[in-house]
Amino acid sequence: TSPCTTCLRNLSFLDICYTTSSVPLILDSFLTPRQIISFSACAVQMFLSFAMGATECVLLGMMAFDHYMAICNPLRYPEIMSKSAYVPMAVGSWVAGSSTAMVQTSLAMQLPFCGDNIINHFTREILVVLKLACADISVNVISMTVANVIFLGVPVLFISFSYVFIIATILRIPLAEGRKKAFSTCSAHLIVVVVFYGTILFMYGKPKSKDPLGADKEDLSDKFISLFCGVVTPMLNPIVYGIR
């Protein structure tokens, strides 16, 4: 199989894991007025949510590198993107995502939780659970910041630089048909990257409201943005690549 096929298979399997770990619980929260979840089940969902998100970030970066090699260095593509290279890259994306999710979940589960412990959210994300902790979460915040830089910031920069070189190479192609074919190769991946990272950056980067009424509306918007990121985006990926 080719590197692109391997990436698509991993992305498809990742999307299946993403939706099957979140959609049943979201539907249950709609149908059940008051839902109770055990501490261990909450930890499992936090782990899966973080692991799938981190793994997808690495996979999208890997796919950007694949497109870069295919368009900018086509003669060296078979040599560099050989099976002995892209298979460890795919496995490494899963290992890296699962490892950081294990660290973040373990740190969150060591915190003391007091009060009603009501999660006003569709899913049990780590950031939502950390708000319930009745202890200092500075270590968790630092750890999350480092993880976000590694799994969000670095892939975004890597993808951005890859597409700068890709676009520059495409624009140097003399024939219009060749440029169209090259752009077509990258179009599906670019759409998925924009939707995935755009949703995440909007969710975590938008300013927080200090007004109580605004905070309530913000919580509601956070719920639906999280729903879009965890459910709609994984379901859109097969459609985007299927049309392509």
C-alpha positions as a LaTeX table, in Angstrom:
\begin{tabular}{lrrr}
\hline
Residue & $x$ (\AA) & $y$ (\AA) & $z$ (\AA) \\
\hline
Thr1 & 0.00 & 0.00 & 0.00 \\
Ser2 & 1.07 & 3.60 & $-0.62$ \\
Pro3 & 1.79 & 6.12 & 2.18 \\
Cys4 & $-1.35$ & 8.09 & 1.25 \\
Thr5 & $-3.51$ & 4.96 & 1.51 \\
Thr6 & $-1.98$ & 4.09 & 4.87 \\
Cys7 & $-2.68$ & 7.62 & 6.16 \\
Leu8 & $-6.29$ & 7.48 & 4.95 \\
Arg9 & $-6.82$ & 4.07 & 6.56 \\
Asn10 & $-5.44$ & 5.34 & 9.87 \\
Leu11 & $-7.52$ & 8.51 & 9.64 \\
Ser12 & $-10.66$ & 6.48 & 8.87 \\
Phe13 & $-10.04$ & 4.14 & 11.81 \\
Leu14 & $-9.34$ & 7.15 & 14.03 \\
Asp15 & $-12.63$ & 8.79 & 13.02 \\
Ile16 & $-14.51$ & 5.55 & 13.77 \\
Cys17 & $-12.91$ & 5.43 & 17.23 \\
Tyr18 & $-13.66$ & 9.13 & 17.73 \\
Thr19 & $-17.36$ & 8.88 & 16.95 \\
Thr20 & $-18.03$ & 5.52 & 18.65 \\
Ser21 & $-16.46$ & 6.80 & 21.87 \\
Ser22 & $-18.52$ & 10.00 & 21.95 \\
Val23 & $-21.78$ & 9.72 & 19.96 \\
Pro24 & $-23.51$ & 7.04 & 22.15 \\
Leu25 & $-22.80$ & 9.04 & 25.32 \\
Ile26 & $-23.95$ & 12.29 & 23.71 \\
Leu27 & $-27.20$ & 10.66 & 22.54 \\
Asp28 & $-27.69$ & 9.20 & 26.01 \\
Ser29 & $-27.21$ & 12.65 & 27.58 \\
Phe30 & $-29.97$ & 14.00 & 25.29 \\
Leu31 & $-32.37$ & 11.18 & 26.18 \\
Thr32 & $-31.61$ & 10.90 & 29.91 \\
Pro33 & $-32.58$ & 13.92 & 32.04 \\
Arg34 & $-29.96$ & 13.25 & 34.73 \\
Gln35 & $-27.02$ & 11.05 & 33.92 \\
Ile36 & $-24.48$ & 9.62 & 36.37 \\
Ile37 & $-21.06$ & 8.46 & 35.21 \\
Ser38 & $-18.51$ & 6.63 & 37.30 \\
Phe39 & $-15.07$ & 8.05 & 38.01 \\
Ser40 & $-13.34$ & 5.34 & 35.95 \\
Ala41 & $-15.72$ & 5.74 & 32.98 \\
Cys42 & $-15.10$ & 9.49 & 33.04 \\
Ala43 & $-11.34$ & 8.82 & 32.97 \\
Val44 & $-11.71$ & 6.46 & 30.00 \\
Gln45 & $-13.66$ & 9.02 & 27.98 \\
Met46 & $-11.16$ & 11.76 & 28.82 \\
Phe47 & $-8.33$ & 9.49 & 27.68 \\
Leu48 & $-10.04$ & 8.56 & 24.41 \\
Ser49 & $-11.00$ & 12.14 & 23.59 \\
Phe50 & $-7.48$ & 13.46 & 24.15 \\
Ala51 & $-5.75$ & 10.49 & 22.50 \\
Met52 & $-7.87$ & 10.68 & 19.34 \\
Gly53 & $-7.38$ & 14.44 & 19.02 \\
Ala54 & $-3.60$ & 14.29 & 19.53 \\
Thr55 & $-3.23$ & 11.35 & 17.14 \\
Glu56 & $-5.21$ & 13.14 & 14.42 \\
Cys57 & $-2.96$ & 16.20 & 14.75 \\
Val58 & 0.12 & 14.04 & 14.13 \\
Leu59 & $-1.55$ & 12.14 & 11.27 \\
Leu60 & $-2.53$ & 15.37 & 9.50 \\
Gly61 & 1.07 & 16.55 & 9.79 \\
Met62 & 2.26 & 13.23 & 8.38 \\
Met63 & $-0.13$ & 13.60 & 5.43 \\
Ala64 & 1.16 & 17.12 & 4.79 \\
Phe65 & 4.71 & 15.74 & 4.61 \\
Asp66 & 3.50 & 13.04 & 2.20 \\
His67 & 1.98 & 15.70 & $-0.11$ \\
Tyr68 & 5.12 & 17.82 & 0.17 \\
Met69 & 7.35 & 14.94 & $-0.92$ \\
Ala70 & 4.96 & 13.92 & $-3.72$ \\
Ile71 & 4.81 & 17.43 & $-5.24$ \\
Cys72 & 8.12 & 19.08 & $-4.32$ \\
Asn73 & 10.43 & 16.05 & $-4.49$ \\
Pro74 & 8.69 & 13.48 & $-6.72$ \\
Leu75 & 11.92 & 11.77 & $-7.78$ \\
Arg76 & 12.94 & 11.09 & $-4.17$ \\
Tyr77 & 9.40 & 10.21 & $-3.04$ \\
Pro78 & 9.70 & 6.39 & $-3.43$ \\
Glu79 & 13.01 & 6.43 & $-1.56$ \\
Ile80 & 12.00 & 8.63 & 1.39 \\
Met81 & 8.36 & 7.52 & 1.74 \\
Ser82 & 9.14 & 3.81 & 1.64 \\
Lys83 & 7.21 & 1.28 & 3.70 \\
Ser84 & 10.01 & 1.15 & 6.26 \\
Ala85 & 9.50 & 4.90 & 6.80 \\
Tyr86 & 5.75 & 5.56 & 6.68 \\
Val87 & 4.64 & 2.53 & 8.74 \\
Pro88 & 6.72 & 3.58 & 11.81 \\
Met89 & 5.45 & 7.14 & 11.28 \\
Ala90 & 1.83 & 5.93 & 11.42 \\
Val91 & 2.49 & 3.74 & 14.47 \\
Gly92 & 4.37 & 6.60 & 16.13 \\
Ser93 & 1.37 & 8.91 & 15.74 \\
Trp94 & $-0.81$ & 6.47 & 17.71 \\
Val95 & 1.87 & 5.91 & 20.36 \\
Ala96 & 2.48 & 9.65 & 20.79 \\
Gly97 & $-1.23$ & 10.47 & 21.04 \\
Ser98 & $-1.95$ & 7.66 & 23.50 \\
Ser99 & 1.10 & 8.49 & 25.63 \\
Thr100 & 0.25 & 12.16 & 26.09 \\
Ala101 & $-3.40$ & 11.26 & 26.77 \\
Met102 & $-2.28$ & 8.81 & 29.46 \\
Val103 & $-0.14$ & 11.50 & 31.11 \\
Gln104 & $-2.89$ & 14.15 & 31.04 \\
Thr105 & $-5.58$ & 11.75 & 32.29 \\
Ser106 & $-3.37$ & 10.43 & 35.10 \\
Leu107 & $-2.60$ & 13.96 & 36.29 \\
Ala108 & $-6.30$ & 14.90 & 36.21 \\
Met109 & $-7.37$ & 11.78 & 38.11 \\
Gln110 & $-4.95$ & 12.52 & 40.95 \\
Leu111 & $-6.79$ & 15.74 & 41.79 \\
Pro112 & $-9.36$ & 15.89 & 44.61 \\
Phe113 & $-12.93$ & 16.60 & 43.50 \\
Cys114 & $-15.53$ & 18.03 & 45.85 \\
Gly115 & $-18.98$ & 19.55 & 45.64 \\
Asp116 & $-21.74$ & 18.35 & 43.31 \\
Asn117 & $-19.28$ & 17.33 & 40.54 \\
Ile118 & $-21.79$ & 18.18 & 37.82 \\
Ile119 & $-20.29$ & 18.27 & 34.32 \\
Asn120 & $-22.30$ & 20.78 & 32.29 \\
His121 & $-21.08$ & 19.44 & 28.97 \\
Phe122 & $-21.92$ & 16.85 & 26.31 \\
Thr123 & $-18.58$ & 15.05 & 26.74 \\
Arg124 & $-16.09$ & 14.55 & 29.57 \\
Glu125 & $-13.17$ & 16.55 & 28.26 \\
Ile126 & $-10.14$ & 17.11 & 30.47 \\
Leu127 & $-10.57$ & 20.91 & 30.55 \\
Val128 & $-14.17$ & 20.53 & 31.70 \\
Val129 & $-13.25$ & 18.06 & 34.44 \\
Leu130 & $-10.35$ & 20.23 & 35.67 \\
Lys131 & $-12.85$ & 23.00 & 36.47 \\
Leu132 & $-14.40$ & 20.71 & 39.11 \\
Ala133 & $-11.14$ & 20.14 & 40.99 \\
Cys134 & $-10.87$ & 21.75 & 44.44 \\
Ala135 & $-7.07$ & 21.98 & 44.39 \\
Asp136 & $-4.27$ & 23.77 & 42.57 \\
Ile137 & $-4.26$ & 22.72 & 38.91 \\
Ser138 & $-1.17$ & 24.69 & 37.85 \\
Val139 & 0.74 & 21.47 & 37.10 \\
Asn140 & $-2.13$ & 20.29 & 34.89 \\
Val141 & $-2.27$ & 23.65 & 33.10 \\
Ile142 & 1.47 & 23.62 & 32.43 \\
Ser143 & 1.29 & 20.01 & 31.23 \\
Met144 & $-1.67$ & 20.79 & 28.95 \\
Thr145 & 0.12 & 23.85 & 27.57 \\
Val146 & 3.21 & 21.80 & 26.70 \\
Ala147 & 1.02 & 19.12 & 25.08 \\
Asn148 & $-0.88$ & 21.75 & 23.07 \\
Val149 & 2.36 & 23.27 & 21.81 \\
Ile150 & 3.67 & 19.85 & 20.74 \\
Phe151 & 0.47 & 18.40 & 19.28 \\
Leu152 & $-1.24$ & 21.57 & 18.03 \\
Gly153 & 1.38 & 24.25 & 17.50 \\
Val154 & 4.13 & 22.13 & 15.94 \\
Pro155 & 1.85 & 20.29 & 13.44 \\
Val156 & 0.18 & 23.57 & 12.43 \\
Leu157 & 3.57 & 25.17 & 11.74 \\
Phe158 & 4.76 & 22.04 & 9.94 \\
Ile159 & 1.63 & 21.92 & 7.75 \\
Ser160 & 1.82 & 25.67 & 7.06 \\
Phe161 & 5.46 & 25.53 & 5.95 \\
Ser162 & 4.77 & 22.41 & 3.88 \\
Tyr163 & 1.98 & 24.16 & 1.98 \\
Val164 & 4.10 & 27.26 & 1.43 \\
Phe165 & 6.61 & 25.10 & $-0.44$ \\
Ile166 & 3.83 & 23.09 & $-2.11$ \\
Ile167 & 2.05 & 26.19 & $-3.42$ \\
Ala168 & 5.34 & 27.72 & $-4.57$ \\
Thr169 & 6.16 & 24.53 & $-6.46$ \\
Ile170 & 2.69 & 24.29 & $-8.02$ \\
Leu171 & 2.82 & 27.89 & $-9.24$ \\
Arg172 & 6.05 & 27.09 & $-11.08$ \\
Ile173 & 4.37 & 24.32 & $-13.08$ \\
Pro174 & 4.04 & 25.67 & $-16.64$ \\
Leu175 & 0.96 & 23.74 & $-17.73$ \\
Ala176 & $-2.45$ & 24.68 & $-16.31$ \\
Glu177 & $-3.53$ & 21.04 & $-16.33$ \\
Gly178 & $-0.53$ & 20.12 & $-14.21$ \\
Arg179 & $-1.29$ & 22.87 & $-11.69$ \\
Lys180 & $-4.92$ & 21.78 & $-11.49$ \\
Lys181 & $-3.92$ & 18.16 & $-10.88$ \\
Ala182 & $-1.45$ & 19.16 & $-8.16$ \\
Phe183 & $-3.99$ & 21.39 & $-6.38$ \\
Ser184 & $-6.55$ & 18.59 & $-6.63$ \\
Thr185 & $-4.13$ & 16.24 & $-4.85$ \\
Cys186 & $-3.98$ & 18.56 & $-1.83$ \\
Ser187 & $-7.56$ & 19.86 & $-1.77$ \\
Ala188 & $-9.14$ & 17.17 & 0.44 \\
His189 & $-6.34$ & 17.27 & 3.02 \\
Leu190 & $-6.44$ & 21.08 & 3.10 \\
Ile191 & $-10.20$ & 21.11 & 3.72 \\
Val192 & $-9.87$ & 18.62 & 6.59 \\
Val193 & $-6.98$ & 20.61 & 8.12 \\
Val194 & $-8.90$ & 23.91 & 7.96 \\
Val195 & $-12.08$ & 22.41 & 9.49 \\
Phe196 & $-10.25$ & 20.44 & 12.20 \\
Tyr197 & $-7.76$ & 23.07 & 13.33 \\
Gly198 & $-10.15$ & 25.94 & 12.73 \\
Thr199 & $-12.67$ & 24.43 & 15.14 \\
Ile200 & $-10.04$ & 23.70 & 17.78 \\
Leu201 & $-8.43$ & 27.15 & 17.57 \\
Phe202 & $-11.85$ & 28.83 & 17.76 \\
Met203 & $-12.86$ & 26.68 & 20.74 \\
Tyr204 & $-9.73$ & 27.32 & 22.81 \\
Gly205 & $-8.63$ & 30.68 & 21.44 \\
Lys206 & $-11.79$ & 32.78 & 21.66 \\
Pro207 & $-11.89$ & 35.36 & 24.51 \\
Lys208 & $-13.74$ & 34.45 & 27.69 \\
Ser209 & $-16.74$ & 36.51 & 28.78 \\
Lys210 & $-16.77$ & 38.05 & 32.29 \\
Asp211 & $-20.49$ & 38.80 & 32.22 \\
Pro212 & $-22.60$ & 36.02 & 33.89 \\
Leu213 & $-25.17$ & 36.04 & 31.08 \\
Gly214 & $-22.40$ & 36.03 & 28.52 \\
Ala215 & $-20.70$ & 33.19 & 30.38 \\
Asp216 & $-23.86$ & 31.07 & 30.12 \\
Lys217 & $-24.07$ & 31.71 & 26.38 \\
Glu218 & $-20.35$ & 30.94 & 26.14 \\
Asp219 & $-20.84$ & 27.60 & 27.91 \\
Leu220 & $-23.61$ & 26.74 & 25.45 \\
Ser221 & $-21.45$ & 27.67 & 22.48 \\
Asp222 & $-18.55$ & 25.64 & 23.92 \\
Lys223 & $-20.82$ & 22.60 & 24.08 \\
Phe224 & $-21.82$ & 22.82 & 20.43 \\
Ile225 & $-18.30$ & 23.64 & 19.24 \\
Ser226 & $-17.06$ & 20.58 & 21.12 \\
Leu227 & $-19.89$ & 18.56 & 19.58 \\
Phe228 & $-18.88$ & 19.77 & 16.11 \\
Cys229 & $-15.20$ & 18.97 & 16.73 \\
Gly230 & $-15.81$ & 15.52 & 18.21 \\
Val231 & $-18.71$ & 14.32 & 16.06 \\
Val232 & $-19.31$ & 16.38 & 12.91 \\
Thr233 & $-15.66$ & 16.73 & 11.87 \\
Pro234 & $-14.88$ & 12.98 & 12.01 \\
Met235 & $-18.05$ & 12.30 & 10.02 \\
Leu236 & $-17.10$ & 14.93 & 7.42 \\
Asn237 & $-13.66$ & 13.44 & 6.76 \\
Pro238 & $-14.90$ & 10.33 & 4.89 \\
Ile239 & $-17.27$ & 12.50 & 2.84 \\
Val240 & $-14.48$ & 14.93 & 1.89 \\
Tyr241 & $-12.05$ & 12.19 & 0.90 \\
Gly242 & $-14.82$ & 10.14 & $-0.71$ \\
Ile243 & $-15.79$ & 13.02 & $-3.01$ \\
Arg244 & $-12.10$ & 13.56 & $-3.78$ \\
\hline
\end{tabular}
